[in-house]
Amino acid sequence: MDVLYFAWVRERIGIPKETVETQASTVTELVAELIAREDRYAAAFADISALRVALDQELSDFDASLTGVREVAFFPPMTGG
């Protein structure tokens, strides 16, 4: 699946997008797999309460299933203005 990173998440990881082979069944499990890869992922996902996630461009929760999902996007909360 494609994993996209936006704003400071992208800055900490160093790439905007990657294709990930995963055994994860939920977003939380995917995050755990990414954290185990390298320190840069651990830094980006150190506080997931400061992040939002979208599955196939729909806002979702970290306990959501990844079954059939083609794209996961991580980003900080957006503010209006």
For each residue, the residues with C-beta under 8 A, 3 or more apart:
1: 19 20 22 66 69 70 71 72
2: 17 18 19 20 70 71 72
3: 17 18 19 20 30 34 71 72 73 74
4: 16 17 71 72 73 74
5: 9 10 13 15 16 17 44 73 74 75
6: 9 10 16 73 74 75 76
7: 10 11 75 76
8: 11 12 44 76
9: 5 6 12 13 44 51 74 75 76
10: 5 6 7 13 14 15 16
11: 7 8 14
12: 8 9 40 43 44
13: 5 9 10 40 41 44
14: 10 11 40
15: 5 10 18
16: 4 5 6 10
17: 2 3 4 5
18: 2 3 15
19: 1 2 3
20: 1 2 3 30 33 34
21:
22: 1 29 30 33 66
23: 29 33
24: 27 29 30 32 33 66
25: 29 65 66 67
26: 29 30 62 63 64 65 66
27: 24 30 31 53 55 60 61 62 63 64 66 72
28: 31 32 48 62 63
29: 22 23 24 25 26 32 33 66
30: 3 20 22 24 26 27 33 34 66 72
31: 27 28 34 35 45 48 62
32: 24 28 29 35 36
33: 20 22 23 24 29 30 36 37
34: 3 20 30 31 37 41 45
35: 31 32 41 42 45
36: 32 33 41
37: 33 34 41
38: 41 42
39: 42 43
40: 12 13 14 43 44
41: 13 34 35 36 37 38 44 45
42: 35 38 39 45 46
43: 12 39 40 46
44: 5 8 9 12 13 40 41 74
45: 31 34 35 41 42 48 51 74
46: 42 43
47: 50 51
48: 28 31 45 51 62
49:
50: 47 76 77
51: 9 45 47 48 74 75 76 77
52: 59 74 75 76 77 78
53: 27 59 60 61 62 64 72 73 74 75
54: 57 58 59 60 71 72 73 75
55: 27 58 60 64 66 69 71 72
56: 69 70 71
57: 54 71 73
58: 54 55
59: 52 53 54
60: 27 53 54 55 64
61: 27 53 64
62: 26 27 28 31 48 53
63: 26 27 28
64: 26 27 53 55 60 61
65: 25 26 69
66: 1 22 24 25 26 27 29 30 55 69 72
67: 25
68:
69: 1 55 56 65 66 72
70: 1 2 56
71: 1 2 3 4 54 55 56 57
72: 1 2 3 4 27 30 53 54 55 66 69
73: 3 4 5 6 53 54 57
74: 3 4 5 6 9 44 45 51 52 53
75: 5 6 7 9 51 52 53 54 78
76: 6 7 8 9 50 51 52
77: 50 51 52
78: 52 75
79:
80:
81:
